[in-house]
Amino acid sequence: MKLGAQISYYKAWRGRKHAHSLIRGSPEQSFHILPSYFHMLEKLNPRTITRIEVDGESRFKYLFLAFGVAIRGFRYMRKVVGIDGTFLKGQYRGVLLVATAQDGNRQCYPLAWGIVDSENKDAWTWFLTQLKEVIGDTNELTLISDRVPSIKKAISTFKCADIMGSYWSAVNAYRCEDFAGYMIEISNRYPRVAEYLENEVGFEKWSRCHYPGLRYNITTMNMVESLNSMLVNVATRVLKLHNNPF
């Protein structure tokens, strides 16, 4: 309107799409240059680990990326890693997987990234296999995810929100004696909830005092979800690489 031209919404949308393709390239071009892009990442960033998995017809299936600087710095992080996935909104969809640690100041520490077709067993197995190469496998390591059924959502099905205070107190209790007291409060009011938490989920999956390893103060997925929320506006542009990124 400012230039005295009137165009339809569809024409404006096509023009915007064409401008984006001129700046960022098309998804097809990005898939084509992905191996070269990863090669340059490894060459210019020592100890960076990249992986690309293709199917039987040599079509893209999975990718994995962990920068060398993140790998080297992990030795100084808390040995608690959160893993989660978020849907991509580009032309070819898919899921972005993220592994995040936390430093001593409770700041998020992005560790590794992956793109897969969906959050299924094969994709997660492949991603975790690559992640194991990055962080190793020791008795000190703790993985946190939401792949088990959500405890909070399950409790809400019993319509017992009035015991959420006791539940979170049990989650964060340092001493088993205190934990037992909170569980008694829950059991006295909602025996089915207490039975679910003990027998179907298991205390070691959600309570601090019963967990056999060291998880510090990390009892939620906030550190991973914070990273995912930061990437919301980028989700539509993943795998649109510049032709000359270096």
C-alpha positions in Angstrom: 0.0 0.0 0.0 2.9 2.4 0.8 4.2 1.8 -2.7 0.9 2.3 -4.4 0.5 -1.4 -5.3 -2.3 -3.7 -4.3 -1.6 -7.5 -4.4 -3.5 -10.5 -3.1 -2.7 -12.2 0.2 -1.6 -15.4 -1.7 0.8 -13.4 -4.0 2.3 -11.7 -0.9 2.7 -15.1 0.7 4.5 -16.5 -2.4 6.7 -13.5 -2.6 7.7 -13.9 1.1 8.4 -17.6 0.5 10.6 -16.9 -2.5 12.5 -14.2 -0.6 13.2 -16.7 2.2 14.4 -19.3 -0.3 16.8 -16.7 -1.8 18.2 -15.9 1.7 18.3 -19.3 3.3 18.0 -21.7 0.5 15.4 -24.5 0.1 15.1 -27.5 2.5 16.1 -29.8 -0.4 19.4 -27.8 -0.9 20.0 -27.9 2.8 19.7 -31.7 3.0 22.1 -31.9 0.0 24.8 -29.8 1.6 24.3 -31.3 5.1 27.3 -33.7 4.9 29.6 -30.9 3.7 28.3 -28.7 6.5 29.0 -31.3 9.2 32.5 -32.0 7.7 33.3 -28.3 8.1 31.9 -28.2 11.6 34.2 -31.1 12.6 37.2 -29.5 10.8 36.8 -26.1 12.5 35.6 -27.2 15.9 38.0 -29.9 17.3 36.3 -33.0 18.8 32.9 -32.1 17.5 30.8 -35.2 16.8 28.4 -35.4 13.9 26.4 -38.3 12.6 24.0 -38.7 9.7 21.8 -41.9 9.3 20.2 -42.7 6.0 17.6 -45.4 5.0 18.0 -48.1 2.5 17.4 -45.7 -0.4 20.0 -43.2 0.9 17.4 -40.8 2.0 17.9 -38.7 5.2 16.7 -40.4 8.4 18.5 -39.1 11.5 21.2 -36.6 12.4 23.2 -36.0 15.6 25.4 -33.0 16.5 27.5 -32.3 19.6 30.0 -29.4 19.5 33.5 -30.2 20.8 33.4 -27.3 23.2 30.2 -28.6 24.8 31.7 -32.1 25.1 34.9 -30.8 26.8 32.9 -28.6 29.2 30.6 -31.4 30.3 33.2 -32.7 32.7 32.6 -29.6 34.8 28.8 -29.9 34.8 26.5 -31.7 37.1 26.1 -35.3 35.9 22.4 -34.9 35.3 21.2 -34.8 31.6 17.7 -34.0 30.6 16.5 -35.2 27.2 13.4 -34.1 25.4 11.9 -33.6 21.9 10.0 -30.9 20.2 8.1 -31.0 16.9 9.5 -29.2 13.9 7.2 -27.2 11.7 9.0 -27.1 8.4 8.1 -28.7 5.2 9.4 -32.2 6.2 8.3 -32.0 9.8 10.3 -34.3 12.1 11.3 -33.9 15.8 14.2 -32.0 17.3 15.8 -33.9 20.2 17.9 -32.1 22.7 20.2 -33.2 25.6 20.8 -30.5 28.2 22.9 -30.5 31.3 23.2 -27.9 34.1 26.1 -26.2 35.7 26.8 -25.4 39.3 24.9 -22.1 39.0 21.8 -23.9 37.7 22.3 -22.5 34.2 21.2 -24.6 31.2 24.1 -26.2 29.2 23.0 -27.5 25.8 25.0 -30.6 25.1 23.7 -32.4 22.0 21.1 -32.1 19.2 19.4 -34.5 17.0 16.7 -34.6 14.3 14.6 -37.7 13.8 11.4 -38.7 12.1 9.4 -39.0 15.3 9.7 -39.9 19.0 9.7 -43.6 18.7 11.9 -46.4 20.2 14.2 -46.7 17.2 14.9 -42.9 17.0 15.5 -42.6 20.8 17.7 -45.6 20.8 19.8 -44.2 18.0 20.1 -40.8 19.6 21.0 -42.2 23.0 23.6 -44.4 21.4 25.3 -41.3 19.9 24.9 -39.4 23.2 26.7 -42.2 25.1 29.7 -41.6 22.9 29.7 -37.9 24.1 29.0 -38.3 27.8 30.1 -41.8 28.5 28.3 -44.2 30.9 29.1 -44.1 34.6 27.3 -44.8 37.8 27.3 -41.0 38.5 25.2 -40.2 35.4 21.5 -39.5 35.7 19.1 -39.1 32.8 15.8 -37.3 33.2 13.0 -37.4 30.7 9.2 -37.3 30.4 8.9 -40.5 28.4 7.2 -42.2 31.3 3.6 -41.3 31.8 3.3 -37.9 33.4 2.8 -38.3 37.2 1.2 -34.9 37.6 -1.3 -35.6 34.8 -2.0 -39.1 36.2 -2.7 -37.6 39.6 -5.1 -35.1 38.1 -7.3 -37.9 36.7 -8.1 -38.8 40.3 -9.4 -35.2 40.9 -7.2 -34.8 44.0 -5.5 -31.5 43.4 -5.7 -30.7 47.1 -2.8 -33.1 47.8 -0.4 -31.6 45.3 1.3 -29.8 48.2 2.0 -33.1 49.9 3.1 -34.7 46.6 5.7 -32.0 45.9 6.9 -32.1 49.5 7.4 -35.9 49.0 9.3 -35.3 45.8 11.7 -32.8 47.3 12.1 -34.5 50.7 15.8 -35.2 51.6 15.0 -37.7 54.4 13.1 -40.9 54.0 11.3 -40.3 57.3 9.9 -37.0 56.0 9.0 -38.7 52.7 7.1 -41.4 54.6 5.1 -38.8 56.5 4.0 -37.1 53.3 3.0 -40.4 51.7 0.9 -41.2 54.7 -1.0 -37.9 54.1 -1.6 -38.9 50.5 -2.5 -42.4 51.3 -5.0 -41.4 54.1 -6.9 -39.2 51.6 -6.4 -41.0 48.3 -5.2 -44.6 48.7 -5.3 -45.2 44.9 -2.9 -42.4 44.3 -0.5 -43.7 46.8 -0.7 -47.1 45.3 -0.1 -45.7 41.8 3.0 -43.8 42.9 4.5 -46.7 44.7 3.7 -49.7 42.6 3.1 -48.5 39.0 5.7 -45.7 39.0 8.1 -46.5 41.7 9.5 -44.2 44.4 12.9 -44.1 42.8 11.5 -42.6 39.6 10.2 -39.4 41.2 11.4 -38.9 44.8 14.7 -37.4 45.7 15.4 -39.5 48.8 14.7 -42.8 47.1 16.7 -42.1 44.0 19.9 -44.3 44.1 22.1 -41.8 42.3 22.8 -38.1 42.6 20.3 -35.8 40.9 21.1 -32.6 43.0 18.0 -30.3 43.1 16.8 -31.3 39.6 13.3 -32.9 39.9 11.6 -31.5 36.7 12.3 -31.1 33.0 12.5 -27.3 33.2 16.1 -27.0 32.0 15.2 -28.8 28.7 11.8 -27.2 28.3 13.4 -23.8 28.7 15.7 -24.5 25.8 12.8 -25.8 23.7 10.8 -22.6 24.4 13.7 -20.6 23.1 13.7 -22.5 19.9 9.9 -22.1 19.1 10.5 -19.4 16.5 13.4 -21.3 14.9 11.5 -24.6 14.6 10.2 -23.7 11.1 13.7 -22.9 9.8 15.6 -26.0 11.0 17.7 -27.6 8.2 17.7 -24.4 6.1 21.5 -23.9 5.8 23.3 -21.2 3.9 25.2 -22.5 0.9 28.5 -21.0 2.2 28.2 -21.2 6.0 32.0 -20.8 6.6 
